[in-house]
Amino acid sequence: ENVDATTLNDATQTHIELNPLLSNSSEYSPKIETKAHISNADTTTVYSSTFPRYSIPLTILDSVSKDEIKKEAEQRRQRRLRNGVIVKLNSASSVSDNGLLGRLIKNGMEILTTSTKAKLEKAYSGYPFHWAISRPKENCDPLLVDQDFETAVNFWRMAADISKQKVNENKRWYLALPGTTISVAQNLCDILNWYAGNIAKSNNRVDGAIIIDARLDTTYSNSLPVIEFAVEYQLHENQTITSYRQPTAKETEKRTKSWVQRLLVKFSICPFTKSEVKSGQGLGDLGVPVANILYRHSDASATNVCALMADTWEAISDMIAAGPSGKEGVSSILLSAPEFDDKFDLWSGPVFAMLEAGVGAIQAEEIIGIVCFHPKYETPDGQTFPGFGHMHSLPRLKKWYNQFRSSGELTDNEIAAGGAWMRRTPHAVINVLRAEQLEAAEGRRESGMLYERNIRILVGRDEGIGSERLEEELIREQSL
């Protein structure tokens, strides 16, 4: 049965569909437009497609009751409200925890006694054994350094480091995670193990990737999470040598800033971004301050998606720790990963499924939304649910355009082109925004009218920029 993706999205993705660039995607083979255009979208290029919906089931441990899971979730939420990690707009919500928070902290301290630490280090003395640590952060409120976010950083960094080593199928690595719970640790293992199974069997197989398995090791502790990592195998390595130089962090930042200035600022595609260095403008009366855009770069390759996850969660943790306001405050992240520029199937599918599951694993839905951009972006055609952080489906964009249009009729492909060009960046980009900013933006704008306007500005027949010029500008930015 055909399903309009955004119909399903309403129930589960509201926090992501609040900005014209940050909503409901798939594979596009780039074609530089050299033929004469019949329309501003070019009928020789298809701008929409259907692609698989990846869903990662997260384990509910048999050893943990539903009441305990609810209690743990509420403890975490109350701690974050108290520390300011969760921000509620114009709300005086009580963060009284009826003693739950105090007990959670007390239990954490009890787990990390000197004797417990020494016991574990002795038990794992014959193996590579590491303690998760919080990275030092300057000019931030220590209360905003959330341990679950830091846990995600440590987990993925460990997996990434293992992926860089020479394959040794008999070797084991161990990581102790004192800053989180058994449930969170298990869910992080679920995500990594799902990726290992998916990448080995699907069309997104990447030659040379090292497949890692992760599991909870309760041999010596039932309360403090210890993860055992093991290399399962390595996919056959293609000996083709890459002959081009990957861009540096300085280059990707310059290119992405140029795109922000050209598309978001100059043409007001995002009404709440008025410069390439700050965003959140126009929402101050709703309690959202203007703050910095954090530009980050990942040199992770497609053979080491774990490194991309580590870089992303590190940036997110830094954003949360910086706070939403002040000189060092961060409103959003634009993280470029140029090694994925030619791997849109992998990027829009498994990578964003892992990010979606990661947000759920540490209960960060009230804190962040993550959005997909890519130089080969396409609009989802509505045949399937596109998943986390993608553009609205073609049926919805078409409905909005025809409802609010003030100029001529457009074909489905022209409308799809408008959606695609809102998401085409010089490099593969992960955009992270604060949930409260998304909430405020949704209340400030009329989605249908804004999308109609953006489509008309980008590809409208009478006044639109046109796909040919948009393609030329993107290629120019890729060479800056």
Number of C-alpha atoms within 10 A of each C-alpha: 5 8 12 20 25 28 14 14 22 13 9 13 19 16 26 29 27 23 23 24 26 25 25 30 38 26 22 21 13 13 11 12 16 9 10 9 14 10 18 23 30 21 14 14 17 19 30 26 20 17 20 16 16 18 16 18 11 19 15 14 13 7 10 11 11 12 9 11 14 11 13 16 14 15 21 20 20 20 23 20 17 19 17 17 22 22 22 16 14 10 8 7 11 9 14 12 15 10 9 17 20 13 13 15 13 11 12 17 12 11 16 14 11 9 10 15 14 11 14 16 16 11 12 14 10 9 12 11 19 17 15 20 15 16 13 8 13 11 11 17 14 13 14 20 24 21 19 22 25 23 27 27 25 24 25 24 20 20 26 23 12 22 21 13 10 10 16 13 13 8 12 17 18 21 21 25 25 22 20 23 17 20 21 23 25 21 24 27 23 23 22 23 18 18 22 20 14 15 20 18 10 10 10 17 17 20 16 16 22 25 25 22 21 25 19 21 17 14 8 14 13 12 14 22 23 27 24 18 22 21 22 17 17 19 16 11 12 9 8 6 6 7 6 6 6 13 18 13 18 11 16 28 19 15 21 23 19 22 21 22 17 18 19 20 18 14 15 17 23 21 18 20 21 19 18 17 14 18 22 24 15 17 17 11 9 16 15 24 20 23 21 23 23 21 20 20 23 20 18 19 16 24 22 21 24 26 24 24 24 23 22 27 24 21 23 25 23 23 26 25 25 23 22 24 14 12 11 16 22 26 27 27 23 24 27 29 27 24 17 22 18 18 18 23 20 22 25 29 22 22 21 22 21 24 21 22 20 24 19 15 22 22 17 19 19 17 19 21 29 25 25 26 31 27 25 25 31 31 32 31 26 24 18 21 26 29 27 30 29 30 32 30 28 29 19 18 24 21 13 18 24 15 12 14 18 11 14 10 13 21 12 18 22 29 26 28 27 31 32 27 29 24 26 22 26 27 25 28 28 22 21 25 23 25 23 23 29 22 21 21 23 18 12 14 14 11 18 20 14 19 26 24 21 24 27 25 19 27 28 25 19 13 12 18 18 24 24 18 15 17 18 13 16 20 15 13 21 20 11 13
